[in-house]
Amino acid sequence: MNDTFNQGDFKPHRIKRLVLKNIRIYGEALFDFEDQLSVLFGPNGSGKTTVLESISILGTLKSFRSSRIYDVIRKDESHALIEAKFDNPIQTRKIEIRERSKVLYKNGSKENDVKKYLSNLSITCLAPDHLLLVKSGPEERRKYLDYILFNLDDTYLDYLKRYQRAVKQKASILKQKLSKSVYLDLVYPWEKEIALSGDYIRTQRKNILSKMLSSFQEFFAEISNKSNNKHITIDYQDTEQTILEEIQQKRDAEFYSQRVLTGAHRDDIKIYLSGSPAKDVGSQGEVSSIVLALKMTELAILEKQWHGSPILLLDDVGNALDEARRTHLMGWVQKRNTQVIMTTADPQIFDLATKAGGKKLDGRRSAF
C-alpha cells in the first residue's frame, strides 16, 4: 500500500445539503447540515437513521442496514434518488436507484467508473450493529479492514473484485462433478488469479492492521481508563502460507468436498483481551470500548491519509455506547475538526451533543 494517497492531497469536503426522493419513509425531503455537529433528534421510527444511511450510500455504495441498496426504495415506488451538495460548489454526488440497478453522477456528470465515483469522499460510521465487529464471525471484521483499504489504496478495490470473481468461478467449477483431470484444467486460471490477488489482499490487510495497532491500543486504554494499553491486542490470522501453497495442500480436500477451502476470504482478525478472545470474555462495556477504539482509529488513519477529516456518522449512540463512553466520544469529537452527523432519541444524549456545540437538524419534507 502506498504511503501517500494515490489521487493527490485532496481535502475531503463537508456535506452541506442532502436531497432524498422516495427513500424509505421519505417522499421528498431536504436537509441542510452544520459544518461541525448536526443532530437528528426525535422518536424512533421518524427517519433519523435513513438520513445517515443515505449519506453512507453516497460515499460507499452500501447500506449499513441492508445488504441491498435498492431496499431503501419507498414502498410502492419504482425508483429513488439521493443527492448531496458540499462546501465546494462544484462537488456534488447523486445516485438514482432502481431495483437491481443504479446510476451514478459526480459533479453533474454521469459516472460509470465506480472507483472514480468513490474517490475523494470518505465516510466513517458508528452504528449499534457495529458491535458485531467483535461478537460476530470473521466476515464483519474482514469487511471493516477492506473498507479502510478502499479509502487508502485506489487499486485495492480492483484486486478484491478480481479475487471475488475468481473464487466464485472456482466454486462453480467444483460443483460440476467433473473428473479430476478436467477439473484441474478448468480451474487452473482461476486458481492463478486467486493466488495473485489473494496474496495482495492479505498483505495489505496485515500492513494496515500493523499500522492501526498502536493507536487502537492507546484509544482503548484511554476509553477504558486502563494504564496498560497492552491489555488488548489485535491479530491477523491466516495459514502463514502463500495462497498457492494452501491450494496445493488442500487440492484433494476441495475437489472431494466441492468447496473452496483456501484463500483470503477465510482469514480472520482476532481481538484479544489479556490473551483471551474478546468475543468470548469481553463484557458489554469492553466490547463497546473496542468498537469505539476501532472507529476512532479508523477516523485518525483516514484523516492522516486524506489531510482532512472524513464525515463521521453516529447512529443512535445511546444503544451502542454507555454514558461514560458517550461522554468520552463527544469530548473527543469536540477537539477535532470533523463534521459529525448524529442521531438520537434520548434527551440526555441530545443535551450532551448540544453542550458539545451540536445543532438540531430539521428536514423539510416538501417539493423542491
Order of alpha helices (4+ residues) and beta strands (2+ residues): beta-beta-beta-alpha-beta-beta-beta-beta-alpha-beta-alpha-alpha-alpha-alpha-beta-alpha-alpha-beta-beta-alpha-alpha-beta-alpha-alpha-beta-alpha-beta
